Amino acid sequence: MLEFSHYWFAIAVIWLQVITLDLLLVFFHIGGTKWWDVFIFQFLRQWGLWLGFLVAFTAMFAAQWYEAMGFLPCYLCWWGRIFLYPQIVLFGIAAWRRDANIALYSIALSVLGAGVSFYHHALQMGWITSSPCVAEGGVDCAARTFFEFDYITFPLMSFSVFAFLIVLMLFQIRRDAS
């Protein structure tokens, strides 16, 4: 059961990374403006807040599910959650009220969360050898408890969610589809 969920969560993260990169290309009009660029802009302007809510809620659900399965969060994981969980409430209220003004707040939280997550991923991959985590009585931040496709870790999953939310909110900030 756990290997099955590891595999499918990793596949979902790869798709999220691909979609994030594709949306960046559309946002910056790399490859020229095409009819689907306008469609994507319009779609994300209309449904982007709900999509942000869905992605943030799914990430929260996944974190809670893994914790219920015995994967306790470390100190840096908690910091990542601190920057993710409030966004569920922000997106929920903003989507219900159709208020795109939360975009800057979401970007600020996501940039901070992405920074923590990237640092944590670098720590788990061995790129950084010092850790701010005290493993005494807790979980070691440098220990990899999830590793799929030779690069996906829990912190990279978190980083991917934050990167997606940043790009999604860039579409909310841009008012025109040209």
C-alpha positions in Angstrom: 0.0 0.0 0.0 2.7 2.4 0.9 4.8 1.7 -2.2 1.7 2.2 -4.3 1.0 5.6 -2.7 4.7 6.6 -3.0 4.7 5.8 -6.7 1.4 7.7 -7.5 2.3 10.7 -5.4 5.6 10.9 -7.2 3.8 10.6 -10.6 1.5 13.4 -9.5 4.5 15.6 -8.5 6.1 15.0 -11.9 2.9 16.1 -13.6 2.7 19.1 -11.4 6.3 20.0 -12.3 5.5 19.6 -16.1 2.3 21.7 -15.8 4.2 24.4 -13.8 6.9 24.7 -16.5 4.3 24.7 -19.3 2.4 27.5 -17.5 5.6 29.5 -17.2 6.2 29.2 -20.9 2.6 30.4 -21.6 2.9 33.2 -19.0 6.0 34.6 -20.6 4.8 33.9 -24.2 7.8 31.7 -24.9 7.3 30.1 -28.3 4.9 32.8 -29.5 1.4 33.6 -28.6 -1.1 30.9 -29.7 -4.8 30.5 -29.3 -4.4 28.2 -26.4 -2.3 30.8 -24.5 -5.4 33.0 -24.5 -7.6 30.1 -23.5 -5.2 29.2 -20.6 -5.1 32.8 -19.4 -8.9 33.0 -19.5 -9.3 29.6 -17.8 -6.9 30.4 -15.0 -8.4 33.9 -14.5 -11.7 32.2 -13.9 -10.8 29.0 -12.1 -7.2 29.7 -10.8 -8.3 30.4 -7.3 -10.3 27.1 -7.1 -7.4 25.3 -8.6 -5.0 26.8 -6.0 -7.5 25.7 -3.3 -7.6 22.2 -4.7 -3.8 21.9 -5.0 -3.1 23.3 -1.5 -5.9 21.1 0.0 -4.5 18.0 -1.7 -1.0 18.8 -0.5 -2.3 19.2 3.1 -4.3 16.0 2.8 -1.2 14.1 1.5 0.9 15.5 4.4 -1.7 14.5 6.9 -2.1 11.0 5.3 1.6 10.3 5.4 1.7 11.5 9.0 -1.1 9.1 9.8 0.9 6.3 8.1 3.8 6.9 10.5 5.9 9.5 8.6 6.4 12.1 11.3 7.3 15.6 10.1 10.7 17.1 11.0 11.4 20.7 12.0 11.7 22.0 8.4 8.6 20.1 7.3 6.7 22.0 9.9 8.0 25.3 8.5 6.8 24.2 5.1 3.4 23.5 6.4 3.3 26.8 8.2 3.5 28.5 4.8 1.1 26.1 3.0 -1.8 25.6 5.4 -3.0 29.2 5.7 -3.3 29.3 1.9 -6.1 26.7 2.0 -8.2 29.3 3.9 -7.0 32.2 1.7 -7.9 30.3 -1.5 -11.2 29.0 -0.1 -12.4 32.5 0.8 -11.0 34.2 -2.3 -12.4 31.6 -4.6 -15.9 31.9 -3.0 -15.7 35.7 -3.2 -13.9 35.7 -6.6 -11.3 37.9 -5.1 -7.9 37.7 -6.9 -6.4 40.2 -4.6 -4.9 37.4 -2.5 -2.4 36.6 -5.2 0.4 38.7 -3.6 -0.2 37.1 -0.2 -0.1 33.6 -1.7 3.1 34.4 -3.6 4.7 35.7 -0.5 3.8 32.6 1.5 4.8 30.4 -1.4 8.2 32.0 -1.9 9.0 31.5 1.8 7.7 28.0 1.7 9.6 27.2 -1.5 12.8 28.5 0.1 12.4 26.3 3.1 11.5 23.3 0.9 14.4 23.8 -1.5 16.9 24.1 1.4 15.4 21.0 3.0 15.6 19.1 -0.3 19.2 20.2 -0.7 19.9 18.9 2.8 18.3 15.5 2.0 20.2 15.2 -1.3 23.5 15.9 0.5 24.2 19.2 -1.3 24.3 20.9 2.1 26.0 19.2 5.0 24.9 21.4 7.9 21.5 21.0 9.4 19.5 23.5 11.6 17.5 20.5 12.8 18.1 18.9 16.1 17.3 15.2 15.7 17.2 14.5 19.4 13.8 13.3 20.3 12.5 14.1 16.8 12.9 13.4 13.2 16.2 14.2 11.4 15.7 16.7 8.6 18.5 15.2 6.6 17.1 11.7 6.6 15.3 10.7 3.4 12.1 8.8 4.3 10.7 9.2 0.7 12.8 8.9 -2.4 11.2 8.1 -5.8 12.7 8.3 -9.3 16.1 9.2 -7.8 15.1 12.8 -7.1 11.6 13.2 -5.5 11.6 13.7 -1.8 9.0 15.0 0.6 10.6 18.5 0.5 10.7 18.4 -3.3 7.0 17.6 -3.3 6.4 20.6 -1.2 8.6 22.8 -3.4 6.7 21.7 -6.5 3.4 22.7 -4.9 4.8 26.1 -3.9 6.2 26.7 -7.4 2.9 25.8 -9.0 1.1 28.2 -6.6 3.5 31.0 -7.5 3.0 30.5 -11.2 -0.8 30.2 -10.8 -0.9 33.4 -8.9 1.1 35.2 -11.5 -1.9 34.5 -13.9 -4.2 36.1 -11.3 -2.1 39.2 -11.1 -1.9 39.7 -14.9 -5.2 41.3 -15.9 -5.0 40.8 -19.7 -4.5 37.8 -21.9 -2.4 39.5 -24.5 
